[in-house]
Amino acid sequence: TEMAVDLWKSKFHFMIDRKLAGYCDYIVGNSDAVNQFYLDIVGIEPEKLYRIYSGIENDEAMPITSDSKLNALHTLKLTRENHPVILFAGRLAEQKRVEDLLKAADILQHLYPEMKVIIAGDGPLKTQLMQFSKDVALNDKVLFLGHFQDMNTLYAAADIVVLPSSYEGLPNVVLEAQLRSIPVVAAAAPGTT
């Protein structure tokens, strides 16, 4: 299986992918963008490529009511005055471009002084991103939650979900936000579009 448009890979990695493909009957990508990447860039034979979209269950999404929003804000120690609440959920790695989100938040804080940015996730850039947030005086605007299990609470609190990734496969966070009718602002990255 291939789950992302792996722009980080080098020609050496592609050579390994092609060699391994020789031992496979099928290679399954989770989006058209992933399959197109492995066809055009990596050079996998088209008859080996199949697509099975990532999926989420409809009953996975709890409806967002005014009570669930209020409870979510309370759980996260936010208030109704904290508006907008912007959510990023994912790995804190280069691919996700979270620093770009923080740069945008630095601009937005002047228009929306009560806004909050929730960053749920962990990864190799967490310390660097926390320092950047502090350096641009966002520390009271940004909540770094680390790994957070209760996504329903995060979605209930969010006014907007943001995904600034440079590449993806088929991001669940976008599917889950759309299922809950939460607006999504995402980079026009392969896999996300």
WODA-V904513 format. One record per residue. N is the residue number from 1. RES is the residue in one small letter. BURIAL is I if it has 9 or more other ideal C-beta (glycine too) atoms within 8 Angstrom, else O. Layout:
# WODA-V904513
n = [N N]
res = [RES RES]
burial = [BURIAL BURIAL]
This chain:
# WODA-V904513
n = [1 2 3 4 5 6 7 8 9 10 11 12 13 14 15 16 17 18 19 20 21 22 23 24 25 26 27 28 29 30 31 32 33 34 35 36 37 38 39 40 41 42 43 44 45 46 47 48 49 50 51 52 53 54 55 56 57 58 59 60 61 62 63 64 65 66 67 68 69 70 71 72 73 74 75 76 77 78 79 80 81 82 83 84 85 86 87 88 89 90 91 92 93 94 95 96 97 98 99 100 101 102 103 104 105 106 107 108 109 110 111 112 113 114 115 116 117 118 119 120 121 122 123 124 125 126 127 128 129 130 131 132 133 134 135 136 137 138 139 140 141 142 143 144 145 146 147 148 149 150 151 152 153 154 155 156 157 158 159 160 161 162 163 164 165 166 167 168 169 170 171 172 173 174 175 176 177 178 179 180 181 182 183 184 185 186 187 188 189 190 191 192 193]
res = [t e m a v d l w k s k f h f m i d r k l a g y c d y i v g n s d a v n q f y l d i v g i e p e k l y r i y s g i e n d e a m p i t s d s k l n a l h t l k l t r e n h p v i l f a g r l a e q k r v e d l l k a a d i l q h l y p e m k v i i a g d g p l k t q l m q f s k d v a l n d k v l f l g h f q d m n t l y a a a d i v v l p s s y e g l p n v v l e a q l r s i p v v a a a a p g t t]
burial = [O I I I I I O O O O O O I I O O I I O O I O O O O O I I I I I O I I I I I I I O O I O I O O O I I I I O O I O I O O O O I O O I O O O I I I I I I O I I O I O O O I I O I I I I I I O I O O I I I I I O I I I O I I O I I O O O O O I I I I I I I O I O I I O O I I O I I I O I O I O O I I O I I O O I O O I I I I I I I I O I I I I I I O I I I I I O I I I I I I I I O I O I O I I O I I I I O]
